[in-house]
Amino acid sequence: MALIIKNNAIYSPDGEKLKDIYCPRKVDQADLKNRSDGHFDCGNCNQVIMNTDFLSEKQLIDLLQQAPETCLLINLENPLFEVLD
């Protein structure tokens, strides 16, 4: 199964809303600094941006259930996601 992206939110395969997709600073990927672990650092808010290309479905669900405020870099070409909007 895939995580669902619909109406600017991420949902688990069973329909649980995991996260609203929103960046108040409208940061672009070009504004991020690469880290050695495949994730990114944001110079605007000093947060680690988790690259979903390096996470399994279970890892991402667990992460967002524990810390829904986590910043994400989402590749819509990643088969982890199904975009419905």
Order of alpha helices (4+ residues) and beta strands (2+ residues): beta-beta-beta-beta-beta-beta-alpha-beta-beta
